[in-house]
């Protein structure tokens, strides 16, 4: 993988060593890639498991346009008026007790909108604290609309990490994140954030994460400027910025490398003149994280295909007690349930399919050590997988270019 920065410096990424080096040759050539994969050994345990994402309810008080649980996505659960019962909650805690491998145990309440079942959350927290005492931590994924004082006081008391979806400033957030009645949700969330900041300023900084999902990269510059000029938001950079989840049921366009570079350079120019902008700082740091943290070691002659199984530290438990690898995994891929435990026959079948997919599609790919394709790929047909791989290669190359530009600007 070869890129050239605006300064005229040419860099080459070597998949074998995982190094990025300056190229002196005027006519650099791409290296031939061929990786031999070893089959994954039979999995009989998940030795690192310590986090459990619990689908408290499938009810939600918003109807976000891009929600993957809207019914517009393939093989994914949808909103419905179903919640956990206290009996199911007890069974889930028993399952966690039997299957966690490390401490502290981490429990994340998920939905739908989990705060619609706040009484059940309190029930599970109180029981979990009696079981694990100090060896338990809690988090919550919420849209923040009903995060009132009573709920906040309780979450603060029990040291919850609160992950709140906030897709930029009002005009951008309200475009896609609307209530069931069709009104925007930004003002309600902003009011609740202001209350948390005023009442619990240290907690606001340490334990509240703002998660941003963006429709178009081109919007980030405007969002970043408005965010930084807001008295409240400027004090809290988003913890994570993601794109809309690709909806293969409706078709995914191929990324255009030239267009993506142009958009990224526009953002980079703005970031260079506003290096303290929290939105842009998060955006660029996340996009180059894989490059910054990569291990500089040579690939062995034979490699085991990289999967999240069995090294996963978390699993997902849905409202019916079925267990998935994570909350993003399609519902048709379940790996057990809370009553019978993990089904290692199914787990090994999934991993073998992923091994074959990697051997077929990844063994000659230049970004094989940087790609984040995961078990979700099992739900893609060959044409969809081809689009996914193309987009992964283009985005990885462009983000490598941004890292080199940032390094030259001394902004890393």
Number of C-alpha atoms within 10 A of each C-alpha: 18 18 18 15 15 11 8 8 14 19 20 19 21 18 21 19 13 18 15 17 12 13 16 10 8 7 6 12 10 11 13 8 14 13 17 15 18 12 15 18 11 14 14 13 14 19 16 15 21 21 24 25 25 24 22 28 26 22 19 21 18 21 18 21 13 18 17 19 20 15 12 16 19 16 15 16 16 16 19 13 10 13 21 20 15 14 8 16 20 15 15 22 19 15 19 21 14 11 17 20 17 14 15 15 20 20 23 22 22 23 26 25 25 24 26 20 16 13 12 19 19 15 13 19 18 13 15 22 14 11 14 14 12 11 13 18 21 20 20 23 21 23 26 22 22 16 22 16 13 8 15 19 15 12 18 16 9 16 14 19 20 24 20 22 22 26 24 26 19 18 12 18 22 20 16 21 24 18 16 12 9 13 13 19 23 24 14 15 19 18 15 18 22 16 17 22 17 11 14 14 12 12 16 21 14 10 14 22 20 20 20 18 18 21 16 10 13 15 14 20 18 13 20 24 18 16 23 19 12 11 10 13 20 17 15 17 20 25 17 17 21 15 11 13 14 14 13 18 12 10 10 13 11 13 16 12 14 10 10 16 18 13 16 18 17 12 21 19 11 16 21 15 9 15 13 11 19 21 27 25 18 15 18 20 14 17 19 20 12 17 18 13 8 12 12 12 11 12 13 11 10 10 13 13 21 19 17 13 19 21 13 16 20 21 18 23 24 26 20 16 20 19 25 23 25 20 19 13 19 19 15 12 20 21 20 20 18 21 13 9 15 21 14 16 13 14 20 19 12 17 24 17 13 22 21 14 18 21 17 10 15 23 16 15 18 21 20 20 17 15 16 13 17 14 22 14 16 17 16 15 10 12 9 16 18 14 18 20 19 15 18 18 21 19 19 21 20 21 22 24 23 21 22 21 20 18 11 14 10 9 12 14
